[in-house]
Structures are given as structure tokens and as C-alpha cells.
Amino acid sequence: VFGTAKISNPHQRSVRKLLLAAPKGQRVVDWYPPVLNHNFGGIYEDPFYMRRQDQLERLRRRGKGPPKKGQGKRAKTKKTKK
């Protein structure tokens, strides 16, 4: 009865084998190096992130930075319609 059912795809792995296999999650996590954030304890500074922050600061000083949350184009059009 068990394991004798005809499988539509002979190359498909059975669910029983999938459930019995040891989980690979922690091994996969251990394989990759830890992710360094933009400023990792003062040791690593991401040059692309730092350049973007400088550029945003310059734009904000000129009044051309991104709008604050809830003050974008869509919010302005809704205010004028009412």
C-alpha cells in the first residue's frame, strides 16, 4: 500500500522523502558571510550609500529633496479636489 502508488512524474521527489530529510536552513545561513550594514561599527562604510546620503542632503538644502510622508503629488491633488 505505502510507496506503491503510481506517480505521474517518475522524477518528482516524494513528499515522504522531503519530510524525512534534515532541514537545510541553518546550513544555508552559515554558508553566506554576515551582511555588513552601511556603517558597520565604524569599520565599513558603504561608499554608494554615503554618496547617496550626501546627494540627498544637497538636494534637501536646495528644497528639491523627496517630500515628507503624506505630502506628495497624490496628497496634494486630493486636497484640491475637496
ZABA-999706 format. One line per field, with one value per residue (C-alpha): residue in three letters; residue number from 1; z, y, x. Coordinates in Angstrom, 3 decimals, always signed. Layout:
code: ALA:...
pos: NUM:...
Z: Z:...
Y: Y:...
X: X:...
This chain:
code: VAL:PHE:GLY:THR:ALA:LYS:ILE:SER:ASN:PRO:HIS:GLN:ARG:SER:VAL:ARG:LYS:LEU:LEU:LEU:ALA:ALA:PRO:LYS:GLY:GLN:ARG:VAL:VAL:ASP:TRP:TYR:PRO:PRO:VAL:LEU:ASN:HIS:ASN:PHE:GLY:GLY:ILE:TYR:GLU:ASP:PRO:PHE:TYR:MET:ARG:ARG:GLN:ASP:GLN:LEU:GLU:ARG:LEU:ARG:ARG:ARG:GLY:LYS:GLY:PRO:PRO:LYS:LYS:GLY:GLN:GLY:LYS:ARG:ALA:LYS:THR:LYS:LYS:THR:LYS:LYS
pos: 1:2:3:4:5:6:7:8:9:10:11:12:13:14:15:16:17:18:19:20:21:22:23:24:25:26:27:28:29:30:31:32:33:34:35:36:37:38:39:40:41:42:43:44:45:46:47:48:49:50:51:52:53:54:55:56:57:58:59:60:61:62:63:64:65:66:67:68:69:70:71:72:73:74:75:76:77:78:79:80:81:82
Z: +0.000:+1.006:-1.762:-4.393:-5.773:-9.354:-9.605:-12.591:-12.837:-12.014:-11.499:-8.872:-5.323:-2.990:-0.152:+2.314:+1.370:+1.629:+5.138:+6.321:+5.064:+7.579:+7.261:+5.424:+6.726:+9.227:+6.904:+4.172:+6.618:+7.835:+4.256:+3.481:+5.211:+7.536:+5.812:+6.508:+7.028:+5.727:+8.781:+10.479:+13.823:+12.172:+10.338:+6.998:+5.241:+2.049:-0.477:-2.595:+0.462:+1.743:-1.702:-1.895:+1.579:+0.602:-2.589:-0.700:+1.814:-1.013:-2.635:+0.652:+1.200:-2.238:-1.457:-4.074:-1.836:-1.558:+0.059:+3.583:+4.007:+3.070:+1.241:-2.243:-5.518:-4.777:-1.411:-2.958:-5.686:-3.103:-1.108:-4.163:-5.139:-1.809
Y: +0.000:+2.526:+3.558:+1.513:+4.270:+5.200:+8.641:+10.797:+12.114:+9.499:+12.229:+14.006:+13.652:+12.063:+14.113:+11.430:+11.908:+15.671:+15.438:+12.939:+14.973:+17.116:+20.831:+22.818:+26.273:+26.784:+25.344:+27.767:+30.685:+29.668:+29.413:+33.132:+35.773:+38.225:+41.257:+44.461:+47.404:+50.870:+51.761:+48.549:+49.643:+52.373:+49.733:+49.580:+52.484:+51.759:+54.344:+54.171:+54.690:+57.565:+59.238:+58.931:+60.441:+63.385:+63.895:+63.824:+66.343:+68.727:+68.339:+68.988:+72.197:+73.388:+72.362:+69.609:+66.532:+63.858:+65.059:+64.050:+61.196:+62.244:+65.414:+64.046:+64.737:+62.415:+64.026:+67.492:+66.528:+65.087:+68.346:+70.446:+68.222:+68.667
X: +0.000:+2.678:+5.057:+3.279:+1.069:+1.855:+3.489:+2.597:+6.164:+8.834:+11.458:+9.389:+10.669:+8.157:+6.719:+7.782:+11.442:+11.084:+9.648:+12.244:+15.205:+17.063:+16.222:+18.891:+18.031:+20.847:+23.486:+22.449:+22.557:+26.018:+27.306:+26.930:+29.058:+27.299:+25.811:+27.706:+25.399:+26.166:+28.230:+29.283:+30.692:+32.750:+34.787:+32.979:+31.325:+29.429:+30.663:+27.496:+25.267:+27.394:+27.387:+23.609:+23.220:+25.428:+23.441:+20.112:+21.442:+22.443:+19.012:+17.204:+19.159:+18.010:+14.425:+14.394:+14.559:+11.881:+8.647:+7.747:+5.317:+1.800:+2.857:+3.479:+1.654:-1.246:-1.928:-1.879:-4.360:-6.746:-6.638:-7.502:-10.455:-12.211
